[in-house]
Amino acid sequence: MLRSIIVDDELKSRESLKKMVTNFCEEVEVSALCQNVAEGREAIDQYKPDIVFLDVQMQRETGFDLLATVKKINFEVIFTTAHSEFAIKAIKFSAIDYLLKPIDIEELRKAVTKVEKKQNENMEGRLEQLIMNLKNGNENYKLALPTSEGLTFIKISEILYCKASGNYTEIFMLDGKKHLVSRQLIEYDELLSEQGFFRIHHSCLINLNYIKNYVKGEGGYIVMTDGASLDVSRRKKEAFLERIKYKP
C-alpha cells in the first residue's frame, strides 16, 4: 500500500481528490489533507508519504515553495493545477507527472501507475532539474531521459534528431552520442514540437536548426549537419516545406 498526502488550498479540491483516490486507486491510501505549505511540510515529516499530490498555485505560495523546504525528497510528486500552461512544459521536461483540474479518473490512475514504476528513479534529481527549467525558460530546458542506467538529463538544444525504434526512441546528439530511451517517439514529438523540432516522418523527429540540405523528390530527404540522410514522407512534405519557408 502506498501512502499519500494531498496539499491544496481549496477544500473542495482536497476532498474531491481524496474521494477519487480512495474509490479508484486501491493501492493508495490518503494519510493527510493539507491546505498550505506549512501543513504539507508537517505531514511529510509525520507520514513519510510515497506520493505527494501537490497543487502548483496556493494563494501566495506554490508547490515549489514546499519542495524547497524539504530536506530529502524520498517521495514521488504528482502536481495538480487548473492552469494548463503554468509550469506544465517544465514539469513535463523533468519527467514529473501532473494532473489538470478538474481531475480525470483515468488520468489519475495512469499517474499512480507511473509512480509504481518510478520507484527506482531519482525524484530529487528530477525536482532539481524542474527548478532549473523554471528558472532558465524554454530555450535552456533540459530533458530527462529514462535510460537503462537511470535518468540522463540533456539539453534539448543539443539534440540533432530522434528516431523511433519499436517502443523505444533513439536520440542522436550534437556531440555524436546516442541515447536509447524507453519512451515512444510520439511523446517526444509532443514535447519538442514547440521547441524547433518537426516530425518529417512517422519514425523521425528532427531539430530544424541542424538541417544542412533539403533534396527534392517524391517526399524528398534532408541531410543533417552530421551527414545523416533522413526521408521526408509525402504526407509531411507540404507542412515541412512551409515550416522551413522553402520555395521551389
C-alpha atoms as one frame of an Amber mdcrd trajectory, in Angstrom:
protein
   0.000   0.000   0.000   1.312   3.448  -0.978   0.859   6.311   1.480  -0.089
   9.711   0.085  -0.905  13.231   1.222  -2.827  15.927  -0.636  -1.700  19.558
  -0.476  -4.203  22.037  -1.928  -5.552  25.350  -0.629  -9.096  24.613  -1.850
 -11.192  22.438   0.476 -13.401  21.163  -2.347 -10.365  20.115  -4.397  -8.762
  18.302  -1.457 -11.877  16.353  -0.603 -12.702  15.563  -4.229  -9.231  14.176
  -4.913  -9.289  12.133  -1.697 -12.587  10.556  -2.740 -11.214   9.722  -6.195
  -8.019   8.181  -4.808  -9.982   6.147  -2.235 -12.531   4.877  -4.757 -10.360
   4.272  -7.798  -6.792   3.705  -6.585  -6.989   0.760  -4.217  -3.208   0.617
  -3.856  -3.062   4.169  -2.406  -4.222   5.460   0.968  -4.592   9.142   1.810
  -2.914   9.900   5.140  -3.458  13.663   5.328  -5.168  16.643   3.698  -3.180
  19.903   3.868  -4.203  23.431   2.914  -0.820  25.180   2.794   2.953  24.736
   2.661   3.386  24.569   6.456   0.810  21.809   6.866   2.259  19.932   3.889
   5.766  20.028   5.359   4.493  18.721   8.730   2.544  15.904   7.028   5.603
  14.853   5.030   7.665  14.667   8.246   4.944  12.762  10.082   3.635  10.294
   7.490   6.688   9.743   5.239   4.448   9.519   2.138   5.236   7.649  -1.061
   3.211  10.184  -3.093   2.501  13.882  -2.600  -0.377  15.282  -4.652   0.723
  18.917  -4.779  -1.162  21.965  -6.013   1.023  24.231  -8.139  -0.526  27.545
  -7.041  -1.825  28.088  -3.492  -2.774  31.735  -2.898   0.580  33.442  -2.214
   2.508  30.150  -2.084   3.375  27.490  -4.646   4.055  23.783  -4.568   7.640
  24.625  -5.445   7.913  26.581  -2.171   7.022  23.421  -0.266   9.575  21.293
  -2.093  12.284  23.863  -1.414  11.805  23.366   2.347  12.022  19.561   2.353
  15.493  18.303   3.272  15.278  14.956   1.489  12.911  14.160  -1.372  12.191
  10.439  -0.990   8.666  10.512  -2.380   7.051  10.934  -5.775   5.301  14.196
  -6.653   2.175  14.486  -8.774   1.374  18.140  -9.391  -2.240  19.274  -9.688
  -3.173  22.523 -11.401  -6.066  24.352 -13.007  -3.644  26.277 -15.234  -2.873
  24.288 -18.386   0.126  26.447 -19.290   1.632  27.378 -15.942   4.856  25.415
 -15.480   3.462  22.421 -17.405   6.232  22.354 -20.020   8.937  22.482 -17.365
   7.194  19.719 -15.407   6.952  17.509 -18.498  10.583  18.035 -19.444  11.626
  16.976 -15.943   9.732  13.651 -16.164   7.333  14.528 -13.348   3.625  13.764
 -13.512   0.825  16.296 -13.290  -2.974  16.326 -13.352  -5.124  19.105 -14.778
  -8.178  20.153 -12.783 -10.921  19.018 -12.925  -9.053  15.764 -12.467  -9.967
  12.885 -14.757 -10.206   9.450 -13.129  -8.277   7.661 -15.869  -5.510  10.266
 -15.812  -5.273   9.833 -12.051  -4.958   6.068 -12.384  -2.281   6.444 -15.073
  -0.264   8.812 -12.879  -0.423   6.410  -9.927   0.647   3.515 -12.161   3.647
   5.569 -13.325   4.587   6.215  -9.698   4.736   2.485  -9.038   7.121   2.057
 -11.972   9.268   5.047 -10.995  10.174   3.857  -7.526  13.778   3.299  -8.630
  14.170   6.686 -10.326  15.768   9.706  -8.670  12.942  12.063  -7.708  15.314
  14.522  -6.078  17.251  14.863  -9.330  14.061  15.398 -11.306  12.854  18.116
  -8.942  16.232  19.840  -9.012  16.078  19.859 -12.795  12.492  21.114 -12.689
  13.546  24.155 -10.653  16.379  24.833 -13.114  13.979  24.546 -16.069  11.576
  27.003 -14.438  14.407  29.496 -13.930  16.014  29.106 -17.346  12.982  29.216
 -19.619  12.174  27.337 -22.820  15.418  27.909 -24.702  17.542  26.296 -21.976
  15.324  23.374 -20.981  16.971  20.125 -20.078  15.098  16.935 -20.878  15.019
  13.907 -18.573  15.670  10.669 -20.479  14.793   7.319 -18.853  17.624   5.035
 -19.964  18.829   1.621 -18.786  21.281   3.391 -16.451  18.589   5.612 -14.899
  17.734   9.215 -15.728  20.008  11.227 -18.013  19.486  14.969 -18.435  20.333
  16.522 -21.793  19.990  19.982 -23.338  17.273  19.995 -25.977  19.356  22.484
 -27.981  21.943  19.711 -28.453  19.540  17.116 -29.901  20.023  16.564 -33.638
  17.129  14.183 -34.273  15.091  11.351 -32.760  14.196   8.057 -34.454  11.557
   5.507 -33.496  12.795   2.027 -32.616   9.744  -0.063 -31.754   8.526   1.073
 -28.328  11.822   2.896 -27.825  13.322   6.109 -29.191  16.908   6.687 -30.305
  18.077  10.227 -29.601  21.081  11.440 -31.611  23.147  14.225 -30.087  25.312
  17.014 -31.466  28.437  15.502 -29.878  27.884  12.157 -31.633  26.399  10.354
 -28.632  23.213   8.326 -28.937  20.665   7.553 -26.207  18.195   4.651 -26.342
  15.155   5.708 -24.347  12.192   3.661 -23.107   9.608   6.090 -24.456   7.800
   6.189 -27.805   8.618   8.866 -30.376   5.132  10.390 -30.135   5.911  11.519
 -26.585   8.964  13.449 -27.757   7.022  14.866 -30.694   4.505  16.331 -28.223
   7.265  17.711 -26.006   9.567  19.142 -28.661   7.264  20.336 -31.461   7.177
  23.851 -29.967  10.936  23.890 -29.404  12.073  23.994 -33.039  11.507  20.311
 -33.873   9.457  18.819 -36.719   8.317  15.262 -37.381   9.294  14.659 -41.009
   8.251  11.013 -40.971   6.241   8.755 -38.640   9.567   7.392 -37.418  11.710
  10.546 -37.348  11.679  13.872 -35.479  14.335  16.453 -36.340  15.787  19.632
 -34.876  15.252  22.200 -37.639  18.321  24.127 -36.535  20.612  21.346 -37.778
  19.381  20.857 -41.353  22.245  21.088 -43.841  20.409  20.404 -47.134  16.983
  19.515 -48.472  16.921  17.348 -51.591  13.717  17.411 -53.645  11.876  14.226
 -54.598   8.518  12.492 -54.079   8.825  13.357 -50.431  12.417  14.345 -50.611
  15.033  13.903 -47.972  17.156  16.096 -45.770  20.815  15.942 -44.837  21.614
  16.824 -41.245  24.823  18.533 -40.108  26.221  15.159 -39.002  25.770  13.826
 -42.559  22.694  11.672 -41.828  20.149  11.428 -44.688  16.561  11.322 -43.438
  13.474  10.794 -45.594  10.582  13.249 -45.593   7.270  11.419 -46.027   4.920
  12.517 -48.787   2.271  13.271 -46.173   4.610  15.584 -44.256   6.297  17.257
 -47.234   3.977  20.260 -47.667   3.921  21.133 -43.962   7.681  20.654 -43.725
   8.413  22.967 -46.672   6.084  25.555 -45.187   7.851  25.264 -41.843  11.301
  25.891 -43.342   9.900  28.548 -45.720  11.150  26.626 -48.768  10.097  27.948
 -52.154  10.715  25.687 -55.197
